[in-house]
Amino acid sequence: MRLSDFDYILPPELIAKEPMKPRDHSRLMIVNRGKQTISHRFFYELPDILCDRDVLVVNRSKVIPARLFADGCEILLLSPLSDGCYEVLVKPGRKFTIGARFFFHKNLLAEVKHIYDDGRRILRFNRKGAALSHLIQKLGHTPLPPYLQGSKASSQDYQTVYCREKGSVAAPTAGLHFTSSLLETLNEKNIQVEKVLLHVGIGTFQPVRDERIENHRMHEEYFCLSKDCAGRLNHAKSDGKRIIAVGTTSARVLESQADTSGILTPRSGKTDIFIYPGYRWRFVSALLTNFHLPKSTLFMLVCSFAGTEFMKKAYAEAREKRYRFYSFGDAMLII
């Protein structure tokens, strides 16, 4: 399967640079796989679109202030390791040689301990545990995507209203459309909402560089599917309820832990699951997501779920009707 099969032309002016306010006033495209139809609503109408036979599964991960600066250099924290070490991306790479040291603050020093072939580094800080987390929280900046440079968005605009556990370096953006009042309305209508965890790292947004997409390897990302949550979801699935993954991250958690019979096994660990056309979906019944980057693993995932040609048709209609794309853009519900 070729990388070029997942390309499309996106006018730059359709890339959302600012968040929608209120959040739930974004548009919502509804893509029906069975009927091969496309319709248009607004996200605040979601409680009227769903029913008590639906279950929403959201990602409760919280974005950390993962960007740190020192002496004209920049690092992006990817994932914590043991003994005060972090896997990071760096800029400019020529300065981050083995043994190089960087002061991010008078109390925070880091040394380059290892360089991967793909440019990632391992840095060891002079602090660890809670002390290191506190300094990162104090000194770090929200890692907004590069295309949002100059945006007036606040750090809270880049968090979901239900985020809890710190660990992501990018927002699980499908969840940005939810408001507290919308969640209350869903609860009043007895629409079940379950929370899983996947800390978004480089695996989610790493570009595919090989023309044969089968050769691409995802970086591992930490996830958690608790015993109680898995039990409730298995019960809902066996009861015939529709399981709606909110975002590709939630979908990857569920599909990572579903066996060939469609039964979830609770676990905490890391996943490198790469979902692209040809994948047989095991647990997810519907997908609520944003509009993704051309040639990205995220676009490949939705193509796997809805069919590449139908998804290209939906994206073409989104462009024609001037939908907003990417992190702060509009939403799509694939049923």
N, C-alpha and C positions, 0 to 999 in steps of 0.2 A: 504494500500500500504506500502511495507516494505522499510526501509532505505537501506537494502542490495541490493535491486533491482537496485540501482544507484551507485554501487561500480564498480571499474575497477582497473586494475593493471597498474601503470605508472612507468616506469624506471626513477630513479632520474636524470639521465643524460639528459633527455628530458625537464627538467624544465629550462626555459630560465633565466639565471642569469644576463645577460647583454642586454641592448636594441639593437635592430637592427638599424644600421646606413648605409644609410638613412632609416628613419622610414618606408617608403612605399616599401622597398625591402623585407618585410616579405612575407612569402608564404600565399596563399589564397586558401583554400579548398572550392569548390562550391558544395553544397548539394542540389539536386533537389528532393523535396518531392514527386511531382507528378510522375516523371519518375523513382524515386528510383535509381538515378545515383549519382556518386561522380566523380568530376574532379578537376584538380589542375592548379592553375595559380599563379600570383604574385599580391600583393596588388596594385602596381603601374599601373596595367592593369584595375583597377576598372572603369575608364572613358570609356573604350572600352566595358566593360561587361554591364554597365548600359546604359540607354537611357533617352530621355527627358520625358518619361512617368513614370520615377521613382522619388521618393521623399525620401531623406535621412533625418532622424530626429536624431540629436545629442544632447548630454548632455553638457551644457556649464559650469557646475560646476568646480571650481578650488580647488585643494588640498591645505589645510592650513598646516602650520608647527605645527601639532597637538601633537607632542611628546615633553614633558617637563620633565626635570630632576632636582632632589633636594635631597641632602643628601643620595645618593645611592638608591633613589627611582625614580620611573618613572610613569607618567600619560599619558594617551592618551585621548585627548579631543574628545568627541563624539558629543555633541550638546549643544548650548548655551541655558540657561534658563533665567529667569528674575533676576534683581538685582545682577548682577555680578556672577551668579552661572553657573556652567557647569556640565553636566552629563559626567562622565569619567570612563575609565578603569584604574586600578592601579596595581602596582607591586613593592614590595611584598604586598599582601593584609593584612598581619598581622600587618603592621605598620599603616594602614589607618583606625584607629578606630575613632569612633565619637569624635569630638573635637580636634583631632590631627591637628597640624599646620605644614606647610611646606613652606620654603623660596625657591622660584625658582630664586630669584634675590633680591637684597636689597630693591627694590621697588615693589616686587610682592610676596605677601603672600596668601596662601589658607588654608582654614579650612574645615575639613570633617563635613558635615551637615547631611548626610543621607546615609544609606547602604541598597541596594536592596538585595533580596534573591539570585539573580544570580551573585552578586559580584560587580556590578556597584556601583559607589558612586556619590553623589552630593557634589561638592566642591564650597565654596563661596570664591571668590577672594576679595582682598582689593581694587581692581580697577573695573571699569565697563565701558561699552560703548566703545568709540573710544580709551580711554586710555588703557583699557585692550587689545583690538585688536592690538594696537601698540606694546605692550610688548610681546604678543604672537608671533607676526610676527618677533620681534627682537630676542627672546630667543628660539623659538621653532625649532624643527627639522622635516624634511619631514618624515612622517611615512611609510617608505618602509616596505613591508611585511617581516616577520621574515626570510623567505627562501631566501631573497635577501641580507642577512647579508654578508658584504664583497664585495658587488657589487661596481663597479666603476661608477654606474649611478649617474647622477647629479639630483638635485631637478627639473630641467627643463625637464629632460628625463621622469619624472613621471607626467608631465602635458600635456594635449592636446594643440595643437596650437591654438584652438579656445576657450579655457577656459576663463571665465570672472568673475564670481561671486564666492567669497571665501566661503567655507563651507564644503567641502568633507574631510574625513580622509583617503580615498583611492581613487585612480584614477579610472574613468570610462574607463577601459583599452581598450575597443574596439576602442576608438577614438585615441589611441596613434599611430596608423598606418598612420594617415593623416598628410600630409605636406601642407604648404601654397601653394606650386606650384600645388599640386594635387587638392586642393580645387579650385584654379584658373582654372584648366583644366575642372573640373566638371561644373563650372559656364559658361565657354565658350561653353560647350555642352548643356547648358540650363537644367542641372540637378539641381532641386530645393533642397536646404538645409535649413532645419528649426531647430531652437534651442529651446529645453525645458530645464528644470532645475530639477535635483534631487541631493541633497547633500548626497553623499554616507556615510553611517554610519555603525553601527554594524549590522543593519538589513541585509545588503548585504552579509556580510561575516561570520555571526554568524553560528557556526556549528549546524547541526541537531543532537540532542542527543536521541530523542525518536525513537524506531524502527518503530513505526507507524507514518509515516510522516504527516498524517492528524492532529496529535496532536501538531505539531510544530507551534509556533507563531512568526511571524516576528516583530522585533522592528520597530517603526515608523520612517520614514525618510521624511524630508521636501522636497516638490517639488513645482514647479510653471509651470502652463500652461497658457500663456497669452491669452487674448481675440483675439488679432490679429493673433497669431500663430494658435490657435484652428480654427479660421475662415478659414485661408488659407489651413489647413490640411483637414478640412471638405469639402472644395470646391474641393481639389485635389482628395479626396476619392470618392466623388460623380461623378467626371469626369473620374473615372476608373483608376486613377493612382495607381501605386504600392507604398505602404508606407513601407519603409525600416527603421526599428529601428536600430540605431547604438548602440549596447550594451543592456544588460538586464535592465539597469537603465532607458534608454529612453523608452524601451518597457513597463516597469512597470508604467511610467507616463501615457502613452497613454491608456493602458488597465485600469488603475485606473479611468480614466475620460471618457471612452467610455460607452454609454448606450447599452441596448440590441439591439438597431437598428443600432449600429455602429456610433453614433454621439458623437463627443467630446463636453464636457462642460468645459469652462475655469475655473480654480480655483487655488488658492494657499493654501497649507495646508500640512497635513502629510498623508502618505500612509503606510499601512502595508500589502499590497497585496502580497499573496503567490501563485505563479503560478506553478502548477505541473500537471502531466498527468491527464486528465479528465477535465481540464479547457477548456472552449469554448472561443477561441480568438475572439475579437470583432472589432479590428481596424488594427492591424499590419498585413501586407501582407508578409513581408520578414524580416529576422533578420541577422544582421552583428555582429559577436561576436568573442570572443577568445575561447580557450580550457580551460575548467573549472575543478576545484578540484572534485575528486570522492566524492560522497555522499553530495554534496553541493546543496543549493537551486538554484544556478545558473545552475548547470547541470540538475536539475529537470525541470527548466524552458525551456531549449532547448529541453529536452525530450518531454515536453508537446507540443512544437511547431512542432517537426519533427517526433515524435514517438520514444519510448524508444529503441526498438530493432534496428531501423535504425540508431539512434544516436550512439548506442554502436558499430555498424558496422563502422560508420564514424570515431569514435575515435580509433578503432582498426586499421583502415587503416592509420590514422594519426601517430600512434605509429610505424607501419611497415615502413612508409616512412620518419620517423624521423622528424616529425613536432616538433616545439618548443611550450611548454605549459606555461600557466598562464600569468601573467601580461605583461611581455615583449615578450611573445610568438607570434605565428602566428595567422592567422585569419580564420574564417569560414563564408561563406555567405550561409544562408539557404533560398532557394526560393521555 
